[in-house]
């Protein structure tokens, strides 16, 4: 906490007035990112539902490796309810995207958004470089699409 106060150029009293403990600070850092992800769960005019879903999932992918340490710290210092509520918010925000893409027949209908999140998180948990992880994420995203029938 002292290092955070120093880098933010605020006093310890200011830091503790706003964030009584480490957990509250970590949750605040995580919450802002989740808010951005939830706000981005939209289909732009002219965008296909599957393209909107994949673009939104790419935000998740970009978010996770950078926040791996924050999420680990939260799990270590809390009962996990903060993370669970943030995940539930993101799932609810993205559920209409998945439903629209599945209704359009472009994304497999045998997957839930929770399963897709778990797949992305499992890849992000690998302690590897972004260059190593990126092809794995791309393979996972490609696997969400409904296979084309042979013509």
C-alpha positions, 0 to 999 in steps of 0.5 A, spaced: 500 500 500 505 504 501 508 503 494 501 505 491 501 511 495 508 513 493 506 512 485 500 515 486 503 521 489 498 521 495 499 520 502 497 514 506 491 517 509 488 519 503 489 512 500 486 508 506 480 513 506 478 511 499 481 504 500 481 501 507 484 495 505 488 492 499 482 488 497 478 494 496 483 497 492 484 491 488 477 490 487 476 497 485 482 496 479 478 490 477 471 493 477 473 499 472 475 494 467 469 490 468 465 496 467 468 497 460 467 490 458 460 490 460 459 497 456 462 494 450 457 488 449 454 491 443 452 490 436 454 496 432 450 498 426 452 493 420 456 488 424 454 481 424 452 478 431 458 473 431 463 479 429 460 483 435 461 477 440 468 475 438 470 482 438 467 483 445 471 476 447 477 479 444 476 485 450 476 479 455 482 476 452 486 483 452 484 484 459 486 477 462 493 477 462 494 484 464 490 483 470 492 476 472 496 478 478 490 482 480 485 476 480 490 472 483 491 477 489 483 478 490 483 470 490 488 470 495 485 476 500 478 475 499 473 469 499 472 470 491 465 474 492 468 480 488 470 476 483 464 472 482 460 478 482 464 481 477 464 475 472 456 475 473 456 482 471 460 480 465 456 474 463 449 478 463 452 483 459 455 478 454 449 474 454 445 477 449 451 477 444 452 470 444 444 469 444 444 473 437 450 470 434 447 463 436 440 465 433 444 467 427 447 460 426 454 463 426 456 460 433 455 453 436 449 453 440 452 447 445 456 452 449 454 457 454 457 464 455 460 461 462 463 455 458 466 460 453 469 464 459 472 458 462 476 456 456 479 463 455 481 464 463 484 457 462 488 459 456 490 466 460 492 462 466 498 459 462 504 463 465 506 464 458 508 470 454 502 474 450 505 471 443 505 464 446 498 465 448 495 469 442 495 463 437 491 459 443 486 464 443 485 465 436 484 457 436 479 458 441 475 463 438 475 459 431 472 453 435 466 457 437 464 458 430 459 453 427 463 448 422 461 450 415 458 444 412 461 441 406 459 443 399 
